[in-house]
Amino acid sequence: MLRRTTLILVGAALLPGGASRAQTRITPDPNPRLPPQPGQGMPVGDVRAVQRAALFCDAQAEAGQLGAQKAGAPAVRQLAQDIAADHARFRQAFGAIAAERKLDMPNRAAARIQDPSLDALQQASGEAFDRAFLSRQLGLYRPMAELFQNMASNSPDPALQRLGIQVLSSVRSHFETARKLGEPMGLRVDTVENPPQY
């Protein structure tokens, strides 16, 4: 009985008029995720993500350079050096993608973007610097992870997907190191203030 009912339903769909009724329930995706075609620009979401990522990378590279010079603990100094090197490399990669796609990239200094957490790092030294640096890293983890996870998962551009995955992996690794180093200082993710968003 089940086989006969199935055949009747399939046969009805194939009858004239049956196919049009079956297709009326199909609705196309209003925002298809297609890679850009030759001569076509990047989707607006990707443009904004690349520009925001560049600002994050600039600020992280600057914070890492400060940490490499001013950190009191050798482990914090090493983390800062790793952050500076990784984010300088990522900034170059985002710059290369932007140049290839003919995007304007923001410049933190030219835009006069204020970052109180970087100002605090410039004023601090020794153990106070270490605490401020680790607090900054813990506070930045969530917005950076969301940005790069979205880039890796939602961009139709394969180059951006790959770069988002690479940056996210690095950001997670730096976060875990900062979390372990911050525990003896009483720093936890839920007690850290969030620095400015870029």
Backbone torsions as a table, in degrees:
resi	resn	phi	psi	omega
1	MET	NA	-40.2	-179.9
2	LEU	-64.6	-42.2	-179.9
3	ARG	-62.7	-41.3	-178.1
4	ARG	-66.4	-39.6	178.8
5	THR	-64.7	-41.3	179.2
6	THR	-62.9	-44.0	179.2
7	LEU	-62.8	-38.5	179.5
8	ILE	-64.8	-42.2	-179.9
9	LEU	-65.9	-42.1	178.7
10	VAL	-65.0	-43.4	179.3
11	GLY	-62.4	-37.8	180.0
12	ALA	-66.5	-36.0	179.4
13	ALA	-68.0	-27.8	-178.4
14	LEU	-85.9	-12.9	178.7
15	LEU	-68.3	154.8	177.0
16	PRO	-56.3	132.1	-177.3
17	GLY	90.9	-26.8	179.4
18	GLY	-70.0	-39.3	-179.0
19	ALA	-66.3	-39.0	-178.1
20	SER	-67.9	-35.8	178.1
21	ARG	-66.9	-38.4	-178.8
22	ALA	-67.0	-33.6	-176.6
23	GLN	-85.3	-11.5	-178.3
24	THR	-69.0	-17.1	-179.7
25	ARG	-86.8	-5.6	-179.6
26	ILE	-84.2	126.5	176.3
27	THR	-120.2	129.3	-178.4
28	PRO	-73.0	152.8	176.0
29	ASP	-68.1	122.9	-178.3
30	PRO	-69.7	-20.0	179.8
31	ASN	-125.7	71.9	-177.1
32	PRO	-64.5	143.9	-179.5
33	ARG	-95.1	79.3	-179.9
34	LEU	-108.7	142.8	175.7
35	PRO	-64.4	150.2	178.4
36	PRO	-58.8	141.0	178.8
37	GLN	-90.5	161.0	-179.9
38	PRO	-53.3	132.1	-180.0
39	GLY	85.0	-3.3	-177.7
40	GLN	-102.9	143.1	179.7
41	GLY	-78.0	174.5	176.8
42	MET	-73.0	152.5	172.7
43	PRO	-60.1	149.7	-176.9
44	VAL	-57.9	-39.4	179.4
45	GLY	-60.8	-39.6	178.2
46	ASP	-69.6	-38.9	178.8
47	VAL	-59.9	-48.2	-179.9
48	ARG	-63.9	-39.5	-179.9
49	ALA	-64.7	-42.0	179.2
50	VAL	-64.8	-42.7	-179.8
51	GLN	-66.4	-41.2	178.4
52	ARG	-67.3	-40.2	178.1
53	ALA	-61.2	-38.9	179.2
54	ALA	-63.1	-40.5	178.5
55	LEU	-65.8	-42.4	176.1
56	PHE	-59.2	-47.1	-177.2
57	CYS	-63.4	-41.8	177.5
58	ASP	-59.6	-48.5	-177.7
59	ALA	-65.8	-39.9	179.4
60	GLN	-67.4	-39.8	177.5
61	ALA	-63.0	-41.2	178.7
62	GLU	-65.0	-44.5	178.4
63	ALA	-62.1	-41.0	179.1
64	GLY	-64.0	-39.1	178.0
65	GLN	-64.8	-40.8	176.2
66	LEU	-61.8	-43.1	-179.9
67	GLY	-64.8	-36.9	178.8
68	ALA	-63.8	-29.1	-179.8
69	GLN	-90.0	-36.3	-166.0
70	LYS	-113.6	-10.8	-175.9
71	ALA	-62.8	142.4	179.6
72	GLY	-83.6	-44.8	-177.4
73	ALA	-85.6	136.8	179.1
74	PRO	-58.4	-35.9	-179.3
75	ALA	-67.1	-37.3	177.9
76	VAL	-69.8	-39.0	178.0
77	ARG	-61.9	-41.8	179.2
78	GLN	-65.2	-42.5	177.3
79	LEU	-60.1	-43.5	-179.8
80	ALA	-62.1	-41.9	178.1
81	GLN	-63.2	-41.6	178.5
82	ASP	-63.5	-42.8	179.8
83	ILE	-63.4	-45.3	-179.6
84	ALA	-60.7	-46.1	-177.8
85	ALA	-66.3	-46.5	-177.8
86	ASP	-63.0	-46.3	-175.0
87	HIS	-74.6	-27.8	172.7
88	ALA	-65.3	-40.7	178.4
89	ARG	-66.3	-42.6	179.2
90	PHE	-65.6	-37.4	179.3
91	ARG	-62.4	-39.7	176.7
92	GLN	-63.4	-40.4	-179.9
93	ALA	-65.6	-42.2	176.9
94	PHE	-65.9	-37.2	177.1
95	GLY	-63.0	-38.9	178.7
96	ALA	-65.8	-42.5	177.8
97	ILE	-63.6	-43.0	-179.8
98	ALA	-63.3	-41.9	179.7
99	ALA	-64.8	-41.2	-179.9
100	GLU	-64.5	-35.5	-178.4
101	ARG	-95.1	3.3	179.1
102	LYS	60.2	47.5	178.2
103	LEU	-99.9	145.9	171.2
104	ASP	-81.4	131.2	179.4
105	MET	-103.4	139.3	179.9
106	PRO	-73.7	155.0	176.7
107	ASN	-124.2	118.3	-176.4
108	ARG	-58.1	-43.5	-177.0
109	ALA	-66.7	-45.1	-178.5
110	ALA	-67.0	-35.8	-179.9
111	ALA	-80.6	-7.9	-179.3
112	ARG	54.4	47.2	177.4
113	ILE	-77.2	122.6	-179.4
114	GLN	-86.9	135.9	176.2
115	ASP	-132.3	96.6	-178.0
116	PRO	-58.0	-30.1	-179.3
117	SER	-68.3	-34.4	175.5
118	LEU	-71.5	-37.7	176.3
119	ASP	-61.6	-40.7	178.7
120	ALA	-64.4	-38.1	178.5
121	LEU	-64.3	-37.9	-179.5
122	GLN	-66.1	-29.0	-178.9
123	GLN	-86.6	-22.0	-173.6
124	ALA	-89.3	164.2	174.1
125	SER	-154.3	163.1	176.9
126	GLY	60.5	-135.2	-176.7
127	GLU	-65.9	-35.3	177.4
128	ALA	-63.4	-38.2	176.9
129	PHE	-63.8	-47.7	-178.2
130	ASP	-56.0	-45.5	-179.1
131	ARG	-63.3	-45.7	-179.6
132	ALA	-65.4	-39.9	-179.3
133	PHE	-64.8	-47.9	-179.2
134	LEU	-66.1	-38.2	177.5
135	SER	-60.9	-42.2	178.8
136	ARG	-61.8	-44.6	-178.9
137	GLN	-63.7	-42.0	179.4
138	LEU	-66.1	-38.5	-179.5
139	GLY	-70.4	-31.1	-178.6
140	LEU	-81.3	-13.8	-172.6
141	TYR	-58.4	-50.1	-174.4
142	ARG	-61.1	-51.3	-179.5
143	PRO	-65.1	-34.1	178.6
144	MET	-70.1	-42.6	-180.0
145	ALA	-61.7	-41.3	179.0
146	GLU	-63.7	-43.9	-179.6
147	LEU	-60.3	-50.3	-174.2
148	PHE	-77.2	-28.5	173.9
149	GLN	-66.1	-44.0	177.6
150	ASN	-62.5	-40.1	178.8
151	MET	-62.4	-45.4	-178.7
152	ALA	-67.3	-35.4	-174.0
153	SER	-91.0	-33.3	-168.4
154	ASN	-111.7	-15.0	-179.1
155	SER	-73.2	137.7	174.6
156	PRO	-79.9	-6.3	-176.3
157	ASP	-89.2	114.0	-177.7
158	PRO	-58.6	-34.3	179.2
159	ALA	-66.0	-41.3	178.0
160	LEU	-69.2	-36.8	176.9
161	GLN	-59.1	-48.9	-178.8
162	ARG	-62.8	-44.7	-179.1
163	LEU	-66.1	-39.2	176.7
164	GLY	-59.1	-41.3	178.3
165	ILE	-64.5	-44.4	-179.6
166	GLN	-62.5	-46.5	-178.2
167	VAL	-66.5	-42.6	-179.8
168	LEU	-59.8	-42.3	178.8
169	SER	-61.2	-44.2	179.1
170	SER	-65.4	-44.0	-179.6
171	VAL	-61.8	-40.6	178.5
172	ARG	-64.9	-42.2	178.9
173	SER	-62.9	-44.9	178.5
174	HIS	-63.9	-38.8	179.1
175	PHE	-62.3	-46.0	-179.4
176	GLU	-60.8	-41.2	178.1
177	THR	-64.7	-45.8	179.4
178	ALA	-62.8	-38.1	179.6
179	ARG	-63.4	-44.8	179.7
180	LYS	-65.9	-40.9	179.9
181	LEU	-70.5	-29.1	-177.8
182	GLY	-82.3	-20.7	-177.5
183	GLU	-57.1	-46.5	179.5
184	PRO	-63.8	-20.4	178.9
185	MET	-90.4	1.0	-178.8
186	GLY	81.9	13.0	179.7
187	LEU	-86.2	127.9	173.5
188	ARG	-132.2	159.0	-177.0
189	VAL	-59.8	-38.2	-176.7
190	ASP	-77.6	-8.3	179.2
191	THR	-105.4	-0.5	-174.9
192	VAL	-96.2	135.2	175.9
193	GLU	-73.6	145.7	178.1
194	ASN	-80.4	126.1	175.0
195	PRO	-69.7	174.0	-178.3
196	PRO	-57.6	149.0	176.1
197	GLN	-92.2	140.7	-179.3
198	TYR	-97.2	NA	NA
